[in-house]
């Protein structure tokens, strides 16, 4: 998975980079909690994280993990007396289906993540 924190730029612009840095630390903790010891979480850069997960019994297990990640990230963050709300766009790639190298999997997860982000923007524009 490749995950981008939606609303992070607004946090930096509104509260400052120190609060943004704390938000990244807290988001990473929540991601580690959600993934547990069955996977690996790493900051990819900026406000992006990668999640490597192996040995799923079925797609439903993976879907449950994605929903858990969305849920834990969307819970309010309390940082330095500020209540901060963000969400996450998540792109997924599956070994053998979407690539057989790390590079191919990251490229395909990145493309999927941007499709998710664009769909969310399209949805918010159509509601206005």
HELIX and SHEET records of a PDB file:
HELIX    1   1 UNK A    8  UNK A   15  1                                   8    
HELIX    2   2 UNK A   17  UNK A   35  1                                  19    
HELIX    3   3 UNK A   36  UNK A   38  5                                   3    
HELIX    4   4 UNK A   59  UNK A   74  1                                  16    
HELIX    5   5 UNK A  102  UNK A  126  1                                  25    
SHEET    1   A 4 UNK A  39  UNK A  45  0                                        
SHEET    2   A 4 UNK A  48  UNK A  53 -1                                        
SHEET    3   A 4 UNK A   2  UNK A   6 -1                                        
SHEET    4   A 4 UNK A  87  UNK A  91 -1                                        
SHEET    1   B 2 UNK A  77  UNK A  79  0                                        
SHEET    2   B 2 UNK A  82  UNK A  84 -1                                        
END                                                                             
